[in-house]
Structures are given as C-alpha cells and as structure tokens.
C-alpha cells in the first residue's frame, strides 16, 4: 500500500501554503472526471447538516469533491486513483487538538517521563535509569497528588541522588518545577531571594528554599536552550507521534522565536510540516518583539500561521496557583496567584487586539476567568479585527454568574476533557463540594450558547484524542469510575465531542470555511479509526485504534 501511495499522484501533493488561488466553495463531483483518492467502506460522521452520514468520500488536489455511498463515489475512480478501504470504521473530519504544546511533546519524548510515578522514590528511580551520563537532568510529569502524602516535595531526595548536577523537573501541568540543591545554587536562589510577582518559592520553616518553584518563580532558572536544529528535530518527532494518534492539526500555545523559526523552516520544506499548526506567541516574546508586527495572514490551505498571542492570567489548580474568588478549602490562607495586576493585563490584551492578533488567555480559577472576561469586554472596542474571537484557555473553575458572559462577549472556551478526569479525585478537596457547579463545565457553557473547542494540553495529558472523546462523553476514568461520571450533568454527546475537536476547533482559528467538516469544497483532512465509534460503547472509544490520518488528501499515517 505504501509503495502504491508513493507512486500515485498523491506523492506530489504540495505541503504548506498553496501558491494557487483557492478552489471556490460549492465545487461539485461533476467537476472532476476522476478523483486522486477515494476513502470507502467507512462510517463517516460528516458534521454536514445536509448530509450527516456517508460511507465514501472522493478527493482531488487535496479538496473534497464528492461525499456519498460507495457506489456513487466509486464511479469517480480513474486509472490512477488510490482507493483506501476504511474497513467499516468511523471516519471524522480531521481531529485537531485546540490546546497543545508540540515542542513540549517533542521534549518529553527526549527527556525522563515522570507521568504516573506514584512516589518520590519512583521519580528518583526513573531519573537514575533515564538521565544522560552528564549535564543537566531534565524530566517532566510528576504529580504530588499521586503520592501517599500528596504534599509538595523538597530538594533532598534529588540532591542525594544527584549532588553535583542540576536537576530540573517540571510538574505535570507545567506550572511548577522541582529541583535539587545544585539547581538552586546554579540559579542563585537562596533564603534571601524574594518571590517574583506571579510566582512563589516554596520554603521550609526557616525560609530556606525547598526546591519547588511555582509559576513565575520558574523564570529564575535559566535552563539550557536547544538549538533551532534540535527544536526542528523534536517538532518532527512530535508531529509523527500525533499523526499516529489521529490528529491532523494543533493549536500550539505559547511558542518562542526559535520554535517559530523551526516551524517556518519545516513549512518551507514540502516534506517538513505534515500537520496544520496554528500558533500563539508566548506573551514575553510578543511584548518584547512583536507588538509592532502584524500576525500572519490566514492563507487558505496553509500549514503554519503565527496568528495569536498566549497570555497567562493565573497558575494551575494542582499547585495552588489558580486564582480563586474564595480561599482554597485545603489551604485557607491562600487564593492562588494572578500573573498580572488588572492594568498590566489590560495593556497586553489591548495591544494584541489593536494589532489584529487573536488573544488566548490561560485562566483556570474563577477569579482569573472573571478578570479575563472583564478585560476582554473592555478590549473588544479597540480590536482591529471585526470578529476577534478572543479565547480563554482551560476555563476550569467558573463562577456560575460568568458562564453566560462567554456567549454574550463572543469569547471561545478552549477546554480539555481529560483535565476533568485527571483532576476529579482531588478537586473537591481543593475547592469544597459547594463550589463545583462551575468546575470543568463544558455542557453548561454549550447550553449558554458559547463556542467550546476541545484539546488535551499535551504533554500535560497524553495526545491520544480518543482519550479526550471518551472523557467528554463519560467524565469517567478509563476503568469507568465513577459509575455515572463526575459531575455527570456536564457530559456531552459523542457528536458534540467530535465537533469540539473538529468544527469548533476550526471556528476557534477562523478557518470554519475550509476545515472541520466532510463536505464538498472543504480541505480533505480526515481521521480514520479502525472500529466504529459508538456512544453506547464508550470503553471502545478510549482505546480505538487509529487506522489513518489524512492531511490535504494525503495519508500522512496509514496503518491499513
């Protein structure tokens, strides 16, 4: 099959922005005498209200030219047409992770994976087994909530295992880091070091740094930077990883100039960028270098665009960094950490919107979400774009009064279903049972008329999109617990979950006219599963095999 594909017209498909004018919408199957590629034998969820289901689709020059049954689409087969048999499995529009960190995933494939470690001892064992022979010891994925005491660690076990080499371990959510004594020495962090604004240095009773840095305090450490060539290699490894898991694109949140340069280099290579990446500049880079620059135009069919700015309003709930309206139930003297005072948040959001950039702001706690909604409401009047579609990333804890404001203001809620199922065992302890009505409340937002797109926040969570679909419709862990789902009133249908990763993800980046549906005239991005996805068999969704991933009508991954 691979040899057939490489010898077919698909092998010459251009990747990256198309130099030719876009195909007009509404092109019919009669335009082409034959198709480049046909996918048949499928259970296709088109998300096209005029034709919700089909079994075959025809593609020419990377665009869908016909959708129907096997017989009618088969009539478009010519002598050079490639035909792919989906084997009866479900096919959807190309699934897109609407909040991800592709370079972070590439880095995690290169560093020590601490995800799922159930004790400090296990963390140390993994580091000793997986660390390089010299230089920094870098890992990611630890979560103190999985340990018996559920308490933040200290530097001592890391210092004992690695007395002379800096150890830098990012927490699973990326909003805290844990290091050893050598790291603290290298960074010059001592008892006299003040907490930076928006960050916290955890300390012992005598004020000595414990080894854990929260949010902005992580900026006190200068971790060795990778070269552009190394960044490019990691992006390529990560894109292969996500293609094998059914993703045709990502919204990459918070990139820097080296990552941007690597993306542009890949996009210029016909065989370089094999997924679609809609990128958001990290706030410090935007403030330092980009405020006088325009975002990339959204060219039809493009593989890469730097079109938005990622802003931080607060930290993470797991590390007590999310900013809450009321104190934490399990830390009553603390309400979390706002990353900006209102005036500073106002400045960066207004600057970005005036410049035509789409703003995506990280906000997890209810205080942070309210602050961002207030700021957006003020900034919409200065936005250069007629339809700016500002986003809030995560929206994990909302005050019920703020839920209707998303639709009223046109704010997109960018949410991650697996965050709810990963966090549900400890969130009630953080907040108290009386404050859960607005927790991970995607159904409430949808019911209030808001646009909700779905992602994973990988590498915080795994990039497997089937896990997100499963979590969205069940709100259960992979074992099916709790039996009715956590906060079951927030469950959504399978079709709604698929829309969150397709049609809504396209809307969230102003590309709903070309992506997100299987319909004539749309770009031929498809995700093909090796089995039928059924709402009444959610366990089969969680581990559904990915048969193939097509981008612009080309099978970038095909396991058939």
Beta strands, then each sheet from edge to edge (+ up, - down):
strand 1: 35-40
strand 2: 43-45
strand 3: 53-54
strand 4: 56-60
strand 5: 63-68
strand 6: 77-85
strand 7: 90-93
strand 8: 95-100
strand 9: 112-113
strand 10: 137-142
strand 11: 167-171
strand 12: 176-179
strand 13: 199-203
strand 14: 209-215
strand 15: 247-255
strand 16: 276-282
strand 17: 304-312
strand 18: 358-363
strand 19: 391-394
strand 20: 412-415
strand 21: 452-454
strand 22: 526-529
strand 23: 546-551
strand 24: 554-558
sheet 1: 5+ 4- 1+ 6+
sheet 2: 3+ 2- 7- 22+ 23- 24+
sheet 3: 8+ 15+ 16+ 17+ 18+ 19+ 20+ 21+
sheet 4: 9+ 10+ 11+ 12- 14+ 13-
end
